[in-house]
Amino acid sequence: MRYFKSPLMLVAAVAGLLLSGCLKDTETRTYTIYEPVYSTSAEVRANIKSSAPKNIERPGKIYVYKNYLFVNEINKGIHVIENYDKNSAQKIAYLPVPGNVDMAVVNNVLYADSYTDLMAIDISDIHNIKLSNHLSNMFPDRYYVQGKQADDIIVDWKKRDTTVNGENYALWRAGQIIFDAFFNTANSTGGSKTGTGGSMARFTAIKNTLYTVTNNRLNVINVSQPLTPKFSNNVGLGFGIETIYPFKDKLFIGSNTGMLIYDVSSPSAPAKLGEFQHARVCDPVIANDSLAYVTLRNGSQCAGFINELNVVNVTDPTNSKLVSKYDMTNPHGLSQDGKWLFVCDGKDGLKVLDVSNSQKISTFKKIDIPDAFDVICYGKTAIVSATSGTYIYNYEDINNIKFVNKF
């Protein structure tokens, strides 16, 4: 499991430097250098087990399973919170999983990415969590040439400032020190017991099959024996794939150019049913029997200039049709409970939309959560992931939504 192109990553402190064609030798610039801290893959895997709870610093994606909330610490690990929607809520464990951004649970096994690899983590004893197995090279788009030994894995970064003069500019421009998008990284039915992920997820499970998406493909993994997952096959999807959402025997896959619909009634052989195309923008999606809700937003990784909610008729998935549009500020993740659609709308926080009439959508309520990223509605509880933390709200009385917890 190898990760990075260079042992150093340089982040420019002065905007506009990249636009310069040349620099004078006497010119200097100050930068922040992030120097990687390495461990071997054996050391990393040995440490994927319960450790003491810790503060959540950079919350990422969220996942609910039974009475537990799993919160990703971006590229570092997973926090485990018990009774997340009650006054007795507490963080009970932290799992160090370097390179983790996604997760899903099937039958007491937590599946989590660790850079290029898939980890199968036994959570049957929630107070004694431990790694059971792994599949290598499942996520090749997260593969990089290592900076030291062949088995190196980056587990942390050391930060320091430095000043570079003009004479050195050609060295790092030639690739010895590089810029990377990594630091711009800010989700069932049947006999199997699975949890609930957010709309920004790239992992999901239906029955005994785990589905994961990379930038260009759908991975199909048999988890009928949960502790020993087996790769079945993969399906090419084209480029710009972002999210995956399950509904009954279908997968709704968001890309930066459209929504793909796949039939998984034969779990190991996903078959494309249709596609809804839109302008090039970021695109999470959720769906029900008749409608799909797609949020479109502009952003540094997505280009485009559209910020809106699209409602799409998917009654005939081979011929999806746009029903209506609703202007928004910068929408991200979303979740539905009946007539209520909860949408994370950037600086405008969490919005509760009334979608009882898809032709006349209206904003019913706004909750001030800056930079809200994703939301899961589960048992009349809204779980919201944001830059500033993970928020829990009770909406049993939709007219009086109550704050419960923040982690």
N, C-alpha and C positions, 0 to 999 in steps of 0.2 A: 504494500500500500504506500505508494510514493506520491509526493504532493507538489512541490513548488519549483518554479523555474530557476530560482536563484536564491542563495542564502540570505539575501537582503532585499527588502522592498522599500523603495523610496517614494514618499508621498509629498508632492509639491506643496510648499507653503505659500507660494506666490502664483496666483492664477494668471494665465496667459503665457507662462513660460513655454508650454508645449507648442504655442503658435510661432515661436521664434525660429527663424531659419538658421541663425548663427548668433554667437555671443562673443564679446570681447574678452581677451585673456584676463583682464583685470576685474571683470565683473564677478560678483559673488552672490550666492543665494543661500538662504537657510531652509533646511528641510527637516522633516521628522523621519527618522529611520526606524523601521520595525525589524528587529533581528529575531529570526525564528529560534525556538527552543525545541530540540529534537528528543524523541525516544524511539526505541525499536518497536516494531509491530507486536512482538511478544510482550514487551513491557506494557504497551497500551492495552492489549487484550486482557492481560492479567489484572489490570486496574479497573476494568469495566465491571463494577460491583458496587454495592451499597457503600456510601461514605457519608460523613456527617453533612447535614443540610447546610447550605450556604446562601448568601444573598443573591438575588437575581439581579444581574447587572445589565445584560443585553438580551431581553426576552425576545424569543422568536415565535415559532409556531406552537400551537397548543393542541392537546388531545385529551379526550375524556374517556375513561374506562371504569365502569362500576362507580365506586365512590372516590375515585382518584383523578386528579388533574396532573397531566404531564406537561411541563413547560420547557421548551428548548432554550438553552443558553447558547446563542449563536456560535456555531463551530467549536463549542467546548464540551457540551454535555446536556443532561436532562435533569430537571428538578421534579421531585415527586411530592405532591401535596395531597393530604388526606382530608376528607370532609370540607372540601374547598368552598362549599356554599353554606356553611354553618359557622356559628360562633366558635366552635371547637376546632376550626381548621388549623392545620399546622403542616409545615414542611417536614417530611419525615426522612428524606434521603436525597442525595445528589449522586448522579451517575456520571463519572467523567468519560465522555465519548468524544474524543477529538474529531473535528470535521463533521459533527452532527448538525443537520438542519431539518430532517424529516423523521416521522415515526408513525407507527400504527400497531395495534394490538389485536392478536387472535389467540383465544384460549389461553390466557395468562402468559403469553410470550410477546414481549415488546420487540418489534423490529425497528431498527434504527440504522441510518446510514452513518458511516465513518469514512469520510472522503470517498474513495472508490468502492469500499466494501459494505456489505450488508451484515449487520450483527443481529443475532437471535438471542435475546436476553430473557432469562427465566424470572418472571415476577410472581410466581405462584405463592411464594412467601415474600410478601411485600417488604418485610423487614430484613430480608436476606437475599437481595437481588444479586444475580450473578450471570455472567456471560455463559451461554451454552454452546453456541456454534456460530459460524460465519460463512458467508459466500464472498469470494474475492472477485474484484473487477466487475461489479454489477453496474457501476456508474462511471464509465470511462471518460465522460466529459469533465470529471473532477480529477483527472490524472495529470500530473505534472512531473517533469524531470526533477529529481531530488537535488538538494544542495550539498549533501555530504555522502553518506553511505547508501547503498542500494535499498536498505531496509528502513531508512529514516522516515519518521512521521512527525509532522509539526504538532506540538501539543500546546504551545503558548507563544507569545511574542514579547520581546523586550523592546521598550520604546526609548529612543534618545534623539536629541536634536543634534544636527551637525551643519556646518557651513561648507559649501563647495564653491571653489573658484572656477572661473571660466575655462581654465586649462583642463579641468576634469569633465567638462560637459560632454565631450566626444566619447569618453569612456562609458558613461552610463547611457548615453543615447545609443551606443552600439550594442547594449544589451547586458552589460555586466551588472547594472542596477536597473530594475525595471519598474514600470507602473503596472498595476493589476487591478481588475474590477472587484477582486475579493472583498475589499473593505467597503464596497458599496452595498453589500448584501444586508440590507437593513438591519393539504392538508391530507347496515347488512341484514342481510336476512339469512334464514336457514338455521341449521343445527349448530354452527359455530358461534361462539361469543366474541363479538368484536366491539370496538368502541366507536367513538365519533370524532372525526377530524374536522378541521376548518376548510373553508373553500380555497385557501391558498396552498393546500396540501399537495404533495407530489407522491404520497403513498396512500393507498386505500385497500380495504379488504372486503371481499364478498364471499361468504361461506368459507371454504377452505383454500381460497386463492388470494394471494397478495399481489396487487398490481402497483408498479412504480413507473414513473415516467422520468426520462432524462430529457435533454434538449431536443432529441430527435427520435426517441423510440419508447415503446411500451414494453416493460418487462413483465413476464408472467411467471410467478413463483408458487409452486405447490407447497402449502403449509398444512396438509392433512395430518402430518406428523409435525406438530408445531416446533419442537425443539430441533428438528433436522430439516429445515427448508430445502427444497430442491428446485433449481432453476428449470423451467419447462421450455420456454422459448421467448422470443421477442418479436415485436411487430414494428416496422418502420412507420413513422408518423409524419415525416417532414421536419422542418426546422422551426425553432421558436416555440417549442412546447413549454407550457408554464405550470398547469395545474391539472388535477384529476378529481372527479366527483362521482360517487356511485349512486345509482337509484335503481332498485330492483335488479333486473338483469341487464342493465345498461351502464356504460361509462360515458361521462361527459367530460371531454378533455379540452381545456382552454389553451389556446396558442395566441401569439401576438398578431395573428391574422384571421383568427376565426375559432369556432367551436366545432370539435369533431365528436360524433356519436358512434359508439361501438356496442355491438350486441355481444354479451358474454354469457348467454344461456348455455353455451358450451364453454365452460370456464377457461380451458387451456387453449382455446382457439378464437380469440376476439375477431369479430367480423365487422368491418366498417359499414354503418348504415347510411350515414349522410354527414353533411357539413354545412354550417352556417358561417358565411364569410363577412368580415367587417374590415374597417380601416386598420392600419398597423398601429396597435396600441396594446398595453398590457390587459390581460383578460382572465380573471377568475370567473367561474360559472357554478351555479347550482341548478337543480331541476326537480320537477315532480312529474306526474303522469301526463300533463298537457303543456306545461310551460317551463321554459328555462329562463333564468335571470342571469344576465351577463353584465358585469361592470367593466367599462372601458375607461382607461385613464392614460394621460400622458405621463412621461417619466424619462429619466436619463437612459434607462435600458430599453425603452420601448418606442421612443420617438413618438410621432403623432401629436395631435392637439385636441383630442376629443376627451371630454369628461362627462360620461353619461351612463345611465342604466338602460340596457336594452331588454325588452321582454320578447321572447321568441316562442312561437307556437311549435311544439315538438310532438304533437299528436301523431303526425306522420313523420318519423325521424328521417325518412329518405328525402323529405321536402320541407325542411324547416322554414318558417316564414316570420319576419319581423312583425310584431303586433304593435309595439309602441316604444317611445323613447322618453327618458326623464332626465333632465339636466342635473348634474351634480358637480361638486367642487373638485375632488380627486379621489374617486371611489376605489376601495381595495376589496377586502373580504366581505362576505355577506352570508346570512343564514335566515331561514324562513320558519315561522310557526303559524300555520293557518293563514289568516289575512295579513299578518304582520311580517314585514321584511326588514331585518336589521342590517344596516349597511355601514361599514367603516368608511367615512368620507374625509380622510385627511385632516386638515386643520379644523374642519367643521365637526369633528368628533364622530360619535355614533348617532346615526339617524334611524328612527323607526318609521317605516313607510307603510301606509295603508294601500295594499295591492288588491283589495277586494274587487275593484274594477280596474282591470289592466289597461283600460283606455284612459282612466282618470286617476293616476297614481298621485298621492299627496303625502307630504311629510307630516306625520302625526306628532312626533316629539324629537327633540335633539338633546343629547347628553354630551356634556363638554369633556371629551377625552382626547387631548391633542395627539395627533399622529396615530390614531387607531388603525390597526393593521389587519386584524382578522377577528371573527366572532363565531362562537358556537352557541346555538340555542338548544338547551337540554333540560327538560323537566322544569319549564318556566324559569329557567336561569339563563342569563346571557353572560357568557364568558368572553371577555374582550382582551386581545393582545395588543399592546401599544408600546411605543418607544419608552414610555415612562413606567411601564409595569403591566401586570395582568390584573384586570378588574372583574369583579363578580357583581352582577345585578339580579335582583329578583323582580320578575314582572308578572306575578300571579294576578295582581291588579294592574292592568296596562295603563290605567290612568294615574297610578301612583308607583312608578318604577323606583325600587329602593336599592341603594348602594349596600352591598353586603361585606365585601372584602377587597383588599388589594395586596398583591404579592410582588 
